[in-house]
């Protein structure tokens, strides 16, 4: 459940929108109170004979109607400003956090979880900041002002109003908060699961059709959609039940108010006060119904804060090294109870190319991820050092800027070829870009494209071959000119002629960097100065 501490953290973020929120509260309160007073006076107007007093009441009513419109317009304007500002600020906070947390943190959740956070969760948090804080403050102001106003007529009337206001606006939301949050969290979990699996089915449609498994895929989606529908039903049932409880309590409150008000001396005043009391419930009922929305919102807030509270990698506080020598000393690494690397030692100096070879599952990729700080060293024994400095002590930003890993299935953005190679660098080096394309045997391919380097690589690299995709990822590392370069089966899908060009480029540039090649292919390992065979 969302604790008081987490709620305080969410409210602390609202400090960035404090002024527009306070202005929205002011104009919102004035707008609702104007409506209450308007209702009171218009009731008196219709109950009063045409006299000078009636004429004055008419003028007052007209003025209040104009003011109500102005106040409501200003409140809506400010609330919408806050709403879009919140969406911008929260998304920036999430993306900024992504830049500061360790790569290992991303393995603990699926991409669907993060996409749901950036879209659905932040949309729900926008409801909290832009459409909950202001209504709550308006509810407080209106409840107090109306109750104090009723004191001038009857203490009992004021008590009846205050009790009903508190029950609907505070007691019910707090009482059903935990139930609502459970329902909201369950719905969000099912929605994320459907989103994840639907995306996987869409991306894997060719394999599904190839093996004739479309019926099985349909059954899986049907089953998950049924679970989502059931969860949605429970969520909406909670909303309806809470709304019904609010309406019943409201009706009982109105009847109690009428009963107490009937004892007043003036019938005109009684009718006017009852009408005013009924109208005064607009922000109060909104608060009661808001509790149902908050069930999901608070669950989203909890996940947002979990991300915000994720430990960050230390930046600009570590040691800077020259990347002259990488040394692995008595390295052992375990996944749970499974030891994948056992007491491994090797070293590689600048200007050397070392190869790692061995059967699948012997820990080659694990070693690469440990060297690149992609996974935590909690389950690691031994040391990995560069120039005698342990990896954890090397400045992270500096390390990332000067190291590269090329995976067998590297990711390419749905963007221009040049942007995929240069990572959207504004002041790109055209000569270096051209050299990177030549080193990977891509120059001719790119020149034959209609837009050359400006050609868009389609979603999931759908308009290029797997070999071209892999060569583009290698070209990216050449352009970056890293001091530490790791290739993890990076030439597996490349044709023999392109591989020769890539290996030739690696040999020519090896004097300036530490290079590690992971491969099963003997031709790829042929340029290595030394080969470490694992799992033998």
C-alpha positions, 0 to 999 in steps of 0.5 A: 500500500502507498504509505504516508512517506510515499504520499509525501514524496509525491506531494513534494514533487507538486512544489514545482507547480505550487503557484498555479495550483494555489491560483487554481484553488483560489479561483476554483473555490471562488467559482464553487462558492459563487455558485452556492451564493448564486443558488441561495439568492436565486431561490430567494428571488423566486420566493420574493414578490416583485419589490425593490429587494427583488430587483436588487437580488436580480442584479446580484444574481446576474453579477454572480453568474458573470463572476462564476463564469470568469472564475470557472474559466480561470480555474480550468485554464490553470488546471489544464496548464498544470496537467500538461506541465505535469506530463512533461515534468514527470516524463522528463524525470523518468527519462533522466532517471533512466540515464542515471541508474545501472544497466543491471536495473533494466533486467529486473523489469520488461520493456512493457513495464517501462512503457506502461510507466511512461504512458499509462502510469504518468497519465494517471499521476497527472490526475493526481497532481492536476485533478486531485490536489486542487479539488481537495483544497477546494473541498476543504475551503468550501466545506468550512465556508458553507458550514460557518455560513450555516452557523448563522442560521442554526448550529444543528444545520452546520453540524449536519452539513459538516458531518456529511461533508467529512463522511463523503469527502474523507471517511469513505476515501480513506476507508476504501483506499487499500481495497481500491489500490489492490483492485487498481494494481491488479488491473494495471498488472493484467494490462501490462501483461496483455500489452507485453504479450500482444507486442511479442505476438505482433513482432513474432507474427512471421514465426507464428505463421511459419509454424502454424501456431496462430490458433495457439497465439489466439488462445493465449491472447483470448485467455489474457484478455479474459483475465483483463476483462475480469480485472476491469469488471472488478475495478469498475464494480468497485467504482460503482459500489463506492459511487452508490454509497456516496449517493445514498449518503448524500440523499440521507444527508439532504433529508436530514438537512431538510428535517433540521431546516424545517424548524427555522422561522422563515420558509423562504430561508429554509428553501434557499438554504436547502437549495444552497446545500444541495448545490454545495455538494458538487466538489464534495461528491467529486472528492468522493468519486475521486477515491475510486480513481485514486485506487489506480493513481496511488498504485501508479505513484508507488511504481513511479517512486520505486523507480525514483528511489532506485539506487543510481550509478555514481557519476563523475566521482570515480577514477579516470584510467588510460585503458592500457591493460585489462586484467581478470583475476580469479574470476568466479560468477554465479547465477543463483546456485549455478556457477557459469565462470569458475576461477578465470584469469587473463589479461589483455593490453592495449594493442592486443586482441584476445579471443574468448571461445567455448560452448554455449553457456560457458560464461562468455557473454557473462564475462563481457557484461561484467567487464561492461558493468551491465550486471551487478558484481554482487555474485562475483568473486575475484577482480576485474581491473583496468590499469590496476583500478577495480571496475567499480572505482572507475568513473561511470560516465567516463567508462561508458564514453570510452567503451563499446560492446557489439552484440549479436542482436544490437538494437537499431533505432527507427531513424536515419542510418547516420543517426544510428551510427552517430547516436544523433550527434549534431556536429557529426564528423562526415569523414569519420562516418564515411570511414566507419561505413567503408571499414564495415563494407557498407559504403556501396550499400549506402550509396545505392540507397535513395537517400544514402545516409539519410535513409530511415532504418525501419522499425526493428530493422525491418527494411535491412538484412540481419547482416547489414544490421550487424554491420551498422552496429559495428560501424557505430563502434568504429565511429565511437572509436572506443578505447575498450571494444568487445565483440560478442558474436558480432560477425555471426550474421555477416557474409565472408567478404564483409567479415574480412573487411571488418576484421581488417579494420579491427587489426588496423585500429587495434594499437589504440584499444583493448579488444576482446572478441567472443566467437565460435568462428575460427576465421573470426578468431584468426586475428586474435593474439591469444585465445582463451578457451572456456568450458574445457 
